[in-house]
Amino acid sequence: MGGWWMWQSGWLQRTADNSKWAVIAASAKFGFALDEIFVEGRHQTKATELLRALRLKRGAPILAFDPKAARARLKSLPWVQSVSIERHLPDVIHLRISERRPMALWQRDGRFRLIDTAGEVVPISDIGRFGNLITVIGLDAPSHASELLDWLALVPELSRRVSAAVRVGARRWDLHLDNRLAIQLPEFDPATALRRLAELQRSDAILDRNYAGIDLRLVGRVVLRPPAQIGRAHV
């Protein structure tokens, strides 16, 4: 009956918990106290945010540290994609962080948001330092931006001049260059059209001429639009 009462009242559990924490607290006196935190893969995440999420201070009992709970807090940070945590006794915590990579700025409803290589919005407000990234516009632009950048990577002489890309009809892209020249890409096989345009740039500096737009939507043809938007010339 006495054993049943102790179990039902929670006395045994409380006694066990108290004993456990007493041992953990005493362990710090024998060298099991945090001395170093080693971090790999941190580029965008601030050190202060990291420490705040870890909830660790030098000298704290390392056995009291809960890696599972800390991992959940770290994954809630804006830049952290994945993280592994190792507790190296007696006094070291080792973090390996994989961060999201910034890819482009997404303009929607008059606001700019930073998106990563997966097309997901990075929930940060300070995006001023990413002003050198291409701006993509359109409801489904984030999910297709990575593919667009892969195509542009094939023509670096063109890609470095693209300042914005507009998703048209959820099917294709219009590119806008730094000199306000607009380029209409085809829905199918835009990579071939871009390579053709790069060849014309090398041979005729087509991107540096006084055109309002270049239409690549017709297979095998390049339509040049003069500034007044009247008349056409075919290459």
ROKOL-44189 format. One record per atom (N, C-alpha, C): x negated, y, z; residue in one letter. Coordinates in steps of 0.2 Angstrom, whole numbers, padded with zeros to 4 digits, always signed. Layout:
% residues N
XYZa
...
//
This chain:
% residues 235
-0004-0006+0000m
+0000+0000+0000m
-0004+0006+0000m
-0010+0006+0004g
-0014+0012+0004g
-0018+0013-0003g
-0020+0008-0006g
-0022+0009-0013g
-0017+0011-0018g
-0011+0009-0017w
-0006+0011-0022w
-0005+0019-0021w
-0005+0021-0014w
-0003+0028-0013w
-0009+0032-0015w
-0015+0030-0015m
-0021+0034-0017m
-0021+0035-0025m
-0019+0030-0028w
-0018+0030-0036w
-0012+0035-0038w
-0006+0034-0035q
-0001+0038-0036q
-0002+0045-0035q
-0005+0047-0029s
-0006+0054-0027s
-0011+0057-0031s
-0015+0053-0035g
-0021+0056-0039g
-0027+0057-0035g
-0027+0055-0029w
-0033+0056-0024w
-0039+0053-0028w
-0039+0047-0030l
-0044+0043-0033l
-0047+0047-0039l
-0043+0050-0044q
-0045+0053-0049q
-0048+0060-0047q
-0045+0063-0042r
-0048+0070-0040r
-0055+0068-0037r
-0056+0063-0033t
-0062+0061-0030t
-0067+0060-0035t
-0065+0056-0041a
-0070+0054-0046a
-0072+0060-0050a
-0067+0065-0051d
-0069+0071-0055d
-0074+0075-0051d
-0072+0076-0044n
-0077+0080-0040n
-0084+0077-0040n
-0084+0071-0039s
-0091+0067-0039s
-0095+0069-0046s
-0091+0068-0051k
-0094+0069-0058k
-0097+0076-0058k
-0093+0081-0057w
-0096+0088-0057w
-0101+0089-0052w
-0101+0086-0047a
-0106+0087-0042a
-0113+0084-0044a
-0112+0079-0048v
-0118+0076-0051v
-0121+0080-0056v
-0116+0083-0061i
-0118+0087-0066i
-0122+0093-0064i
-0119+0096-0059a
-0122+0102-0056a
-0129+0101-0053a
-0129+0095-0049a
-0136+0094-0047a
-0141+0092-0052a
-0139+0090-0058s
-0144+0088-0063s
-0148+0093-0065s
-0145+0100-0065a
-0149+0105-0068a
-0155+0106-0063a
-0155+0105-0057k
-0161+0105-0053k
-0166+0101-0055k
-0165+0095-0058f
-0170+0090-0060f
-0172+0091-0067f
-0171+0097-0070g
-0173+0098-0077g
-0168+0097-0083g
-0162+0095-0081f
-0156+0094-0086f
-0152+0101-0087f
-0156+0106-0088a
-0153+0113-0089a
-0155+0115-0096a
-0150+0119-0099l
-0152+0121-0106l
-0158+0126-0106l
-0162+0125-0111d
-0168+0129-0111d
-0168+0132-0119d
-0167+0128-0124e
-0167+0130-0131e
-0161+0128-0135e
-0159+0133-0140i
-0154+0131-0145i
-0157+0132-0151i
-0158+0126-0155f
-0161+0127-0162f
-0155+0126-0167f
-0155+0131-0172v
-0150+0132-0177v
-0153+0131-0184v
-0150+0127-0188e
-0152+0126-0195e
-0146+0129-0199e
-0147+0132-0205g
-0142+0134-0210g
-0138+0140-0208g
-0140+0144-0203r
-0136+0150-0202r
-0139+0156-0206r
-0135+0159-0211h
-0136+0164-0215h
-0132+0170-0214h
-0125+0169-0214q
-0120+0174-0213q
-0118+0175-0206q
-0117+0170-0203t
-0115+0170-0196t
-0119+0174-0191t
-0117+0178-0187k
-0121+0182-0183k
-0122+0178-0177k
-0128+0179-0174a
-0131+0175-0168a
-0126+0176-0162a
-0124+0182-0161t
-0119+0183-0156t
-0113+0180-0156t
-0110+0179-0162e
-0104+0175-0163e
-0105+0168-0162e
-0111+0165-0164l
-0113+0158-0163l
-0113+0157-0155l
-0117+0161-0152l
-0117+0160-0144l
-0111+0160-0141l
-0106+0165-0143r
-0100+0166-0140r
-0096+0160-0141r
-0096+0157-0147a
-0092+0150-0148a
-0095+0144-0144a
-0102+0144-0144l
-0105+0139-0140l
-0103+0139-0133l
-0103+0145-0130r
-0101+0146-0123r
-0107+0143-0118r
-0113+0144-0120l
-0119+0142-0117l
-0123+0147-0115l
-0127+0146-0109k
-0132+0151-0107k
-0138+0147-0104k
-0144+0150-0105r
-0150+0147-0103r
-0149+0145-0096r
-0151+0139-0094g
-0151+0137-0087g
-0144+0133-0085g
-0139+0133-0089a
-0133+0130-0088a
-0134+0122-0088a
-0131+0118-0084p
-0131+0111-0084p
-0130+0108-0091p
-0135+0105-0094i
-0134+0103-0101i
-0128+0097-0102i
-0128+0093-0096l
-0123+0088-0096l
-0116+0090-0096l
-0115+0097-0094a
-0108+0100-0094a
-0106+0102-0101a
-0110+0102-0105f
-0109+0105-0112f
-0105+0099-0116f
-0099+0102-0119d
-0094+0097-0123d
-0095+0098-0130d
-0099+0094-0134p
-0100+0095-0141p
-0094+0095-0145p
-0089+0091-0143k
-0083+0091-0147k
-0079+0097-0147k
-0078+0100-0141a
-0075+0106-0140a
-0079+0112-0144a
-0085+0112-0143a
-0089+0117-0146a
-0089+0117-0154a
-0089+0111-0156r
-0088+0110-0164r
-0082+0113-0166r
-0076+0112-0163a
-0070+0115-0165a
-0070+0123-0165a
-0073+0125-0160r
-0074+0133-0159r
-0078+0136-0165r
-0084+0132-0166l
-0088+0134-0172l
-0085+0134-0178l
-0081+0129-0180k
-0078+0128-0186k
-0072+0134-0187k
-0070+0137-0182s
-0065+0142-0183s
-0069+0149-0185s
-0075+0149-0185l
-0079+0155-0187l
-0078+0156-0194l
-0078+0162-0197p
-0076+0164-0204p
-0081+0160-0209p
-0087+0160-0207w
-0092+0158-0212w
-0094+0150-0211w
-0092+0147-0206v
-0094+0140-0205v
-0089+0135-0208v
-0092+0131-0213q
-0089+0126-0216q
-0089+0120-0213q
-0095+0118-0210s
-0095+0111-0206s
-0101+0112-0202s
-0101+0108-0196v
-0106+0109-0191v
-0107+0102-0188v
-0114+0101-0186s
-0115+0095-0182s
-0119+0097-0176s
-0118+0094-0170i
-0121+0097-0164i
-0124+0090-0161i
-0130+0091-0159e
-0134+0086-0155e
-0136+0089-0149e
-0136+0085-0144r
-0138+0086-0137r
-0144+0082-0136r
-0150+0085-0136h
-0157+0082-0135h
-0159+0083-0127h
-0158+0078-0123l
-0160+0078-0116l
-0167+0079-0116l
-0170+0083-0111p
-0166+0086-0105p
-0163+0093-0106p
-0166+0096-0112d
-0164+0104-0111d
-0163+0107-0118d
-0161+0103-0123v
-0161+0106-0130v
-0154+0105-0133v
-0151+0110-0137i
-0145+0109-0141i
-0147+0110-0148i
-0146+0106-0153h
-0148+0107-0160h
-0141+0107-0164h
-0141+0113-0168l
-0135+0114-0172l
-0137+0114-0179l
-0133+0110-0184r
-0134+0111-0191r
-0128+0113-0194r
-0128+0119-0197i
-0123+0123-0200i
-0123+0123-0207i
-0117+0121-0210s
-0116+0122-0217s
-0111+0128-0218s
-0114+0134-0221e
-0109+0139-0222e
-0106+0140-0229e
-0101+0143-0229r
-0097+0145-0236r
-0101+0150-0240r
-0101+0149-0246r
-0105+0153-0250r
-0101+0158-0254r
-0103+0165-0253p
-0098+0170-0257p
-0099+0169-0264p
-0094+0170-0268m
-0094+0169-0275m
-0091+0175-0279m
-0086+0178-0276a
-0083+0184-0280a
-0078+0188-0276a
-0076+0194-0278l
-0071+0198-0275l
-0065+0197-0278l
-0059+0196-0275w
-0053+0195-0277w
-0049+0201-0276w
-0046+0204-0281q
-0042+0210-0281q
-0035+0208-0282q
-0031+0210-0277r
-0024+0208-0277r
-0020+0213-0272r
-0015+0216-0275d
-0010+0221-0272d
-0014+0227-0269d
-0019+0229-0273g
-0023+0235-0271g
-0028+0233-0266g
-0029+0227-0264r
-0034+0225-0259r
-0040+0221-0262r
-0046+0221-0259f
-0051+0216-0261f
-0052+0211-0255f
-0053+0205-0257r
-0055+0200-0253r
-0061+0196-0255r
-0065+0194-0251l
-0070+0189-0253l
-0068+0182-0253l
-0070+0179-0259i
-0069+0172-0260i
-0075+0168-0260i
-0075+0161-0258d
-0081+0157-0258d
-0081+0153-0264d
-0086+0148-0265t
-0086+0144-0271t
-0081+0139-0272t
-0077+0138-0266a
-0071+0134-0267a
-0064+0138-0269a
-0065+0144-0270g
-0059+0148-0271g
-0055+0150-0265g
-0058+0149-0259e
-0054+0151-0253e
-0056+0158-0251e
-0052+0161-0248v
-0053+0168-0245v
-0057+0167-0239v
-0063+0171-0238v
-0067+0171-0232v
-0064+0177-0228v
-0061+0175-0222p
-0057+0180-0218p
-0062+0185-0214p
-0065+0189-0218i
-0069+0195-0215i
-0066+0201-0218i
-0067+0207-0214s
-0065+0213-0216s
-0070+0217-0219s
-0077+0216-0217d
-0082+0220-0220d
-0085+0217-0226d
-0083+0219-0232i
-0085+0216-0238i
-0089+0221-0242i
-0091+0226-0239g
-0095+0231-0243g
-0102+0229-0246g
-0105+0224-0242r
-0111+0222-0245r
-0111+0217-0250r
-0105+0215-0252f
-0104+0210-0258f
-0101+0214-0264f
-0102+0220-0264g
-0100+0224-0270g
-0103+0222-0277g
-0109+0219-0276n
-0112+0217-0282n
-0109+0211-0286n
-0104+0207-0282l
-0101+0201-0285l
-0096+0203-0290l
-0095+0199-0295i
-0089+0200-0300i
-0083+0200-0296i
-0078+0205-0299t
-0071+0205-0296t
-0067+0201-0301t
-0063+0197-0298v
-0058+0193-0302v
-0051+0195-0300v
-0046+0196-0305i
-0040+0198-0304i
-0035+0193-0307i
-0029+0192-0303g
-0024+0188-0305g
-0022+0183-0299g
-0016+0181-0299l
-0013+0177-0294l
-0018+0170-0293l
-0019+0167-0299d
-0023+0161-0298d
-0030+0161-0300d
-0033+0168-0300a
-0040+0169-0302a
-0045+0165-0297a
-0043+0165-0290p
-0048+0162-0286p
-0050+0155-0287p
-0044+0151-0289s
-0045+0144-0290s
-0049+0142-0297s
-0049+0147-0301h
-0052+0146-0308h
-0059+0150-0309h
-0061+0154-0304a
-0066+0158-0304a
-0073+0154-0305a
-0073+0149-0301s
-0080+0145-0301s
-0081+0142-0308s
-0076+0140-0312e
-0076+0138-0319e
-0079+0143-0323e
-0076+0149-0322l
-0078+0155-0326l
-0085+0157-0325l
-0087+0157-0319l
-0094+0158-0318l
-0099+0153-0321l
-0097+0147-0321d
-0101+0141-0324d
-0102+0143-0332d
-0096+0145-0335w
-0097+0147-0342w
-0101+0153-0343w
-0101+0158-0339l
-0105+0164-0339l
-0112+0162-0338l
-0114+0157-0334a
-0121+0156-0333a
-0124+0153-0339a
-0120+0151-0344l
-0123+0148-0350l
-0126+0154-0354l
-0123+0160-0353v
-0125+0166-0357v
-0128+0172-0352v
-0133+0171-0349p
-0135+0176-0344p
-0136+0183-0346p
-0138+0184-0353e
-0138+0191-0355e
-0131+0194-0356e
-0126+0190-0356l
-0119+0193-0355l
-0117+0193-0348l
-0118+0188-0344s
-0115+0187-0338s
-0117+0193-0333s
-0123+0195-0333r
-0125+0201-0329r
-0122+0207-0330r
-0118+0208-0336r
-0115+0214-0338r
-0108+0214-0336r
-0105+0208-0334v
-0098+0207-0333v
-0097+0210-0326v
-0092+0215-0325s
-0091+0218-0319s
-0084+0215-0316s
-0079+0213-0320a
-0073+0211-0318a
-0070+0206-0323a
-0066+0202-0321a
-0062+0197-0325a
-0055+0196-0323a
-0051+0197-0328v
-0043+0197-0327v
-0041+0190-0330v
-0037+0187-0325r
-0034+0181-0327r
-0027+0182-0331r
-0026+0180-0337v
-0020+0182-0341v
-0016+0176-0342v
-0010+0177-0340g
-0005+0172-0341g
-0006+0165-0338g
-0011+0165-0333a
-0013+0158-0329a
-0016+0153-0335a
-0019+0156-0340r
-0021+0152-0345r
-0028+0154-0347r
-0030+0160-0347r
-0037+0162-0350r
-0039+0168-0346r
-0045+0171-0349w
-0048+0177-0345w
-0049+0183-0350w
-0049+0189-0348d
-0051+0195-0351d
-0057+0197-0347d
-0063+0198-0350l
-0069+0201-0346l
-0069+0208-0348l
-0072+0212-0343h
-0073+0219-0343h
-0080+0220-0341h
-0084+0223-0346l
-0091+0224-0345l
-0093+0231-0341l
-0099+0232-0340d
-0101+0238-0336d
-0100+0244-0340d
-0100+0243-0347n
-0099+0249-0351n
-0092+0250-0354n
-0087+0247-0350r
-0080+0247-0351r
-0077+0243-0357r
-0082+0239-0360l
-0080+0235-0366l
-0076+0229-0363l
-0070+0228-0367a
-0066+0222-0365a
-0067+0216-0369a
-0067+0210-0367i
-0068+0204-0371i
-0063+0199-0369i
-0059+0198-0374q
-0053+0193-0374q
-0056+0186-0375q
-0056+0181-0370l
-0058+0175-0371l
-0052+0170-0373l
-0054+0165-0377p
-0049+0160-0379p
-0046+0156-0373p
-0041+0153-0374e
-0038+0148-0369e
-0042+0142-0369e
-0044+0139-0375f
-0048+0133-0375f
-0055+0134-0378f
-0060+0131-0374d
-0067+0131-0376d
-0070+0138-0376d
-0069+0142-0370p
-0072+0148-0370p
-0079+0148-0370p
-0082+0143-0368a
-0089+0142-0367a
-0093+0143-0374a
-0089+0140-0379t
-0092+0141-0386t
-0091+0148-0389t
-0086+0151-0387a
-0085+0158-0389a
-0090+0162-0386a
-0091+0161-0380l
-0096+0165-0376l
-0103+0164-0379l
-0105+0158-0381r
-0112+0157-0384r
-0112+0161-0391r
-0106+0161-0395r
-0106+0164-0401r
-0107+0172-0400r
-0104+0174-0395l
-0105+0181-0393l
-0112+0183-0391l
-0115+0179-0388a
-0122+0180-0385a
-0127+0180-0392a
-0125+0175-0396e
-0129+0175-0403e
-0129+0182-0406e
-0123+0185-0407l
-0122+0191-0410l
-0125+0197-0406l
-0125+0196-0400q
-0129+0201-0396q
-0136+0201-0397q
-0139+0195-0398r
-0146+0195-0399r
-0148+0197-0406r
-0143+0196-0411s
-0145+0198-0418s
-0143+0205-0420s
-0137+0207-0417d
-0134+0214-0419d
-0133+0218-0413d
-0134+0217-0407a
-0133+0221-0401a
-0126+0223-0401a
-0121+0218-0402i
-0114+0219-0403i
-0111+0222-0396i
-0114+0221-0391l
-0111+0223-0384l
-0112+0231-0383l
-0117+0233-0387d
-0120+0240-0385d
-0117+0245-0390d
-0113+0243-0395r
-0110+0247-0400r
-0103+0250-0397r
-0101+0255-0401n
-0095+0259-0399n
-0088+0255-0400n
-0087+0250-0397y
-0081+0246-0398y
-0077+0247-0391y
-0070+0246-0392a
-0066+0246-0386a
-0065+0239-0384a
-0065+0234-0389g
-0064+0227-0387g
-0066+0223-0392g
-0067+0216-0389i
-0069+0211-0394i
-0065+0205-0392i
-0061+0203-0397d
-0056+0197-0397d
-0060+0191-0399d
-0060+0186-0395l
-0063+0180-0397l
-0058+0174-0397l
-0051+0176-0397r
-0046+0171-0396r
-0045+0167-0403r
-0047+0169-0408l
-0047+0165-0415l
-0053+0161-0416l
-0052+0155-0417v
-0057+0150-0418v
-0062+0152-0423v
-0068+0153-0422g
-0073+0154-0428g
-0073+0161-0430g
-0069+0166-0426r
-0069+0173-0428r
-0070+0177-0422r
-0073+0183-0424v
-0074+0188-0419v
-0071+0195-0421v
-0066+0197-0418v
-0062+0203-0420v
-0064+0209-0416v
-0067+0214-0419l
-0069+0220-0416l
-0064+0226-0416l
-0063+0229-0410r
-0058+0234-0410r
-0061+0241-0409r
-0060+0245-0413p
-0063+0252-0412p
-0060+0256-0407p
-0063+0261-0404p
-0061+0265-0398p
-0054+0267-0399p
-0052+0269-0406a
-0045+0272-0407a
-0040+0266-0407a
-0042+0260-0407q
-0037+0254-0407q
-0034+0254-0413q
-0036+0256-0419i
-0033+0256-0425i
-0038+0253-0430i
-0035+0248-0434g
-0040+0245-0439g
-0043+0239-0435g
-0046+0235-0440r
-0050+0229-0437r
-0056+0227-0442r
-0061+0225-0439a
-0066+0222-0443a
-0068+0215-0440a
-0069+0211-0445h
-0070+0204-0443h
-0078+0202-0444h
-0080+0198-0440v
-0087+0195-0440v
-0087+0188-0441v
//
